[in-house]
Amino acid sequence: MTKRFLSLVAICAIIILANCSRIDQNNDPIIGIWSQSKIASTDNSSKQTIRKEWIFNDVYLGRYHEINGTTITLKTDFKWSKQDDNYTIEYRGLEGKPTEVFIIKNLEDGTYLETKDGGTLAIRE
């Protein structure tokens, strides 16, 4: 009888500890893929697409890519945070890349990230 009681107590303790250690799900609207594309002219008058891509995940981290044509020229991780309506990206391992601060704007033609000076950082894919 004592072994059954101790087994029952152990099972209850495991269930209680497992339920208390759950991480809240982050449903922030920033989560997902955002991008910016530009077309640049090269020396021999051909055009090449330059694409920047931010992938935000739910644990306040993300991945940043710069793609010239079909070649990834830069790939790094970043940390993001939110205070009120302002989001901040801090790039890791990139010296000279400044911290970016922006807000999310929802318009009829889509959702985009707007910088402090009113420029568009990226659009939602």
C-alpha positions in Angstrom: 0.0 0.0 0.0 2.8 2.4 0.8 4.5 1.8 -2.6 1.3 2.6 -4.4 0.8 5.8 -2.4 4.4 6.9 -3.1 4.0 6.1 -6.8 0.8 8.2 -6.9 2.4 11.1 -5.1 5.4 10.9 -7.5 3.1 10.9 -10.6 1.1 13.9 -9.2 4.4 15.8 -8.5 5.6 15.2 -12.1 2.3 16.4 -13.6 2.3 19.5 -11.4 5.9 20.4 -12.2 5.4 19.8 -15.9 2.4 22.1 -16.0 4.1 24.9 -14.1 7.1 25.1 -16.5 5.2 26.0 -19.7 6.4 29.0 -21.7 3.7 31.4 -22.7 3.1 31.5 -26.4 4.2 34.7 -28.1 1.6 35.9 -30.6 3.2 39.2 -31.5 2.3 40.5 -34.9 6.0 40.9 -35.8 6.5 37.2 -35.9 7.1 36.0 -39.5 9.1 37.0 -42.6 9.6 40.7 -43.6 11.5 41.8 -46.6 12.8 44.8 -48.6 13.8 44.6 -52.3 15.6 47.0 -54.5 16.9 46.9 -58.1 20.4 48.1 -58.6 22.2 48.8 -61.9 25.6 47.2 -62.3 28.6 48.6 -64.3 27.6 46.9 -67.5 24.0 48.3 -67.4 22.4 45.1 -66.2 20.1 45.1 -63.2 20.4 43.0 -60.1 17.9 42.6 -57.3 19.2 43.3 -53.8 16.9 41.7 -51.1 17.0 42.1 -47.4 15.1 39.6 -45.3 14.2 39.5 -41.6 12.8 36.4 -40.0 11.3 37.0 -36.6 10.6 34.1 -34.2 8.6 33.9 -31.0 11.5 33.8 -28.6 12.7 37.3 -29.4 15.4 36.2 -31.8 15.6 36.2 -35.6 17.7 35.8 -38.7 18.7 38.5 -41.1 19.8 37.9 -44.8 21.1 40.1 -47.5 20.8 38.6 -51.0 22.3 40.0 -54.2 20.7 38.2 -57.1 20.7 34.6 -56.0 23.7 34.8 -53.7 23.4 35.3 -49.9 26.0 37.9 -49.2 25.3 38.4 -45.5 23.6 36.2 -42.9 23.4 36.9 -39.1 21.2 36.5 -36.1 19.5 39.3 -34.3 17.7 39.9 -31.0 14.4 41.8 -31.1 12.4 43.5 -28.3 9.2 45.5 -28.0 8.5 48.4 -25.7 5.0 49.9 -26.1 4.6 50.1 -29.9 8.3 50.4 -30.7 10.3 47.4 -31.8 14.1 47.3 -31.6 16.5 45.0 -33.6 20.0 44.5 -32.2 22.3 42.7 -34.7 24.8 40.2 -33.3 28.2 39.9 -34.8 27.9 42.8 -37.2 30.1 45.8 -36.3 28.9 49.0 -37.8 25.3 47.8 -38.3 23.2 50.1 -36.1 20.4 49.1 -33.9 17.1 49.7 -35.7 13.9 51.0 -34.1 10.6 50.9 -35.9 6.8 50.4 -35.5 4.3 48.2 -37.4 1.9 50.0 -39.8 -1.2 48.4 -41.1 -2.6 49.9 -44.3 -5.1 48.8 -46.9 -2.3 47.7 -49.3 -0.4 45.7 -46.6 1.6 45.7 -43.4 5.0 47.2 -43.2 7.7 48.3 -40.7 8.2 52.0 -40.5 11.4 53.5 -39.2 11.6 56.5 -36.7 12.1 58.9 -39.6 9.1 57.6 -41.5 10.9 55.4 -44.0 9.8 51.9 -44.8 12.2 49.2 -43.4 10.3 46.1 -44.8 7.0 44.7 -45.8 5.3 41.6 -44.5 5.5 38.6 -46.9 
